[in-house]
Amino acid sequence: MATTTRPARSGGMRLHVQRFGTFLSNMVLPNIGAFIAWGLITALFIETGWITTIGDALGYSGGYGFVEDLGAWGSGAEGTGIVGPMITYLLPLLIGYTGGRMMYDDNLRGGVVGAIATMGAITGASVPMFLGAMVMGPLGGWSMKKLDALWAHKIRPGFEMLVNNFSAGIWGGFLAVVGFVVAGPFVQAFSNLASNVVDVLVESNLLPLTSIFIEPAKVLFLNNAINQGILTPLGTTEAAEVGQSILFLLEANPGPGLGLLLAFAVFGRGAAKASAPGAILIQFIGGIHEIYFPYVLAKPKLIAAVILGGMAGVATNLLFGSGLRSPASPGSIIAVWAASPPSSLLGVTASVLIAAAVSFVVAAFLLKLDKDDDGDLTAATAAMEANKGKKSSVSSALTGARTARSERPIRSIVFACDAGMGSSAMGASVLRKKVHGAGFDDVTVVNKAISNLTDDYDLVVTHEDLTDRAEQRTGSAVHVSVSDFMSSPRYDEIVEMLKRTNAAPTAEEATAAAAPDGAAVPGRQATAPAADGGLARLTGDGNGDGSDVLAIESIVLDGSATTRDEAITEAGELLVAAGAVDPAYVQAMHERETSVSTYMGNRLALPHGTNEAKPAIRRTAISFVRHPRGVDWNGKEVSFVIGVAGAGDDHLKLLGRIAEVFVDPEQVARLEAAQSPADVLAVLGSLQPA
């Protein structure tokens, strides 16, 4: 029993470390541009920067007043520099804001409170407060989310802004004090201790031994916890004190991976040899180190090559006294050179070349010694993705068309939009019906806001204006763009793609999946229709007290709007009149429309607010406005405008039923002929849940 539980326990520990590392990197990586900006300003303008170094080399005897002012670490009486304030305030505040926003489901309130809390930690210590930001930022966002949940939907109308602003201010101020008194001193003590440990390793010439842990950790995707949690904060602190840090190169040096891939390109065989040249470009120039991990997993003994290469690179930097001014992310040679100060450029370059040479010699020796083939690169790539916990965006470069994104089995589909409460739910419902109707019941079709996407889906469907944003979050997925949510021909193309990539369903399964609800087919239990036709699910208790999802008062059969913006306002004001949203939500509906059109197709528009406007929603509700004369909606004619306010997920089934109505010409005709709000409810309520 013990032997069977140990692997699971080990895998569980590795998974937790990976998740923790990913959490840290998600706070740091979005702000890497700011780190690079600080590094470039430092490299150019400080006293030993590129401008003064080149000027002195050319014999320039004038002053460097402007340059010295920009590169000064202080401000005011100490100078007009921006180097010091950027690392002291800007970078930690960005991390704290990002962490707080992450913990509050991408809500700006969490980011603001996280930044306030981080400011307390910054002023409570004398070292750059990156570790403090990684603690106080998420704490601020998480705690603000919990507090808001205590009085959600309990605030009297008209007092929402007062309560929201003061609660964030009061709680943020409290956390700032906690950061100043507790987090700042604690993190400074930890930083001092960690710096002393690094100093001991450097003075004892033991720092190269860290590659014994770092290189295997990279292959197992544990590097984020080490790099973002320890090396980047300590390295930035050291760079602020002495102008550079060797810690930035312990993990980011592209030399070990370059040497390994060169060995496969020269001495490898089969698919490994053929794919190695392309992998070199991705790794060395693109900076994506994970491209070489499957080569190590295919032949685990090659871990010795990258370990020894890493150790050689660290030893070279120690010998030259070289380092980087800021993190090199991604680990491209271009990023490494850009972050190198003038005095370290030679040493940094030598460390990359020597690391590559050592890794190449060791890997070549091991490959020549091994008479077997180069292992199953496809299986190794799958193992690498299992270690990573998600698909790799560069795996197709190793395994070719066999594992190309468009040819992999598709098990999960997500329909993503800006807010995740309206158009994506409608599109997902239509697509789900088609996919399951074709017999692919094992394929999940869900909807999400783009800000909540993770790179865990096989196929992502978005409006054509949002595809670029979705690709940034789900780079390893197949992406399909649509312009018409209700009747896009791309849905049929997706079904055809499933037929190519997935095992085709049997005739019996296809018949069962395609059968309408309530029909009896072998092996499938018939579903009896609800006695009330589903009307109660749509209208709540039907008592007319305004608590219905679609109240009678929120149905207008002859809309007065003549333009798109007027139609949005009309639908939004019905939601306000029903007590479902604050007046500010109507403006958010207009903001959403300027970002991406809410035209669904089949003469239907579904205006709704932005993701940031969700606090203005008091309860889930919709409004229905028919425009017999039609409204011009960005060049498309719209006859039906349904305003949506979704407080949670309870409106999604309703939107699914609405989607079923508008893909059925007979149901649309009934809505066109409706003489009263009750007739509309009869149509929308007659469907089973999606």
Secondary structure, DSSP 8 states (H G I E B T S, - for coil): -HHHHHHHHHHHHHHHHHHHHHHHHHHHGGGHHHHHHHHHHHHHHSTTSHHHHHHHHTT--S--HHHHHHH-SS-GGG-S-SHHHIIIIIHHHHHHHHHHHHHTTT-HHHHHHHHHHHHHHHHT-SS--HHHHHHHHHHHHHHHHHHHHHSTT-S-TT-HHHHHHHHHHHHHHHHHHHIIIIIHHHHHHHHHHHHHHHHHHHHTT-GGGGHHHHHHHHHTT-HHHHIIIIIHHHHHHHHHHHS-BGGGHHHH--HHHHHHHHHHHHH--HHHHHHHHHHHIIIIIT--GGGGHHHHHHSGGGHHHHHHHHHHHHHHHHHHT--BSS--SS--HHHHHHT--GGGHHHHHHHHHHHHHHHHHHHHHHHHH--S----HHHHHHHHHHHHTS--TTTHHHHGGGG-GGGS---EEEEEESSSSSHHHHHHHHHHHHHHHTT-TTSEEEEEEGGG--TT-SEEEEETTTHHHHHHH-TTSEEEEES-TTT-THHHHHHHHHHHHS----HHHHHHHHS-TT--BTTB------TTTTHHHHHTT--SSS-SSS-GGGEESS----SHHHHHHHHHHHHHHTTSB-THHHHHHHHHHHHS--EEETTEE--B--GGGGGGB-S-EEEEEEEEEEEEETTEEEEEEEEEE-SSSTTHHHHHHHHHHHT-HHHHHHHHH--SHHHHHHHHTSS---
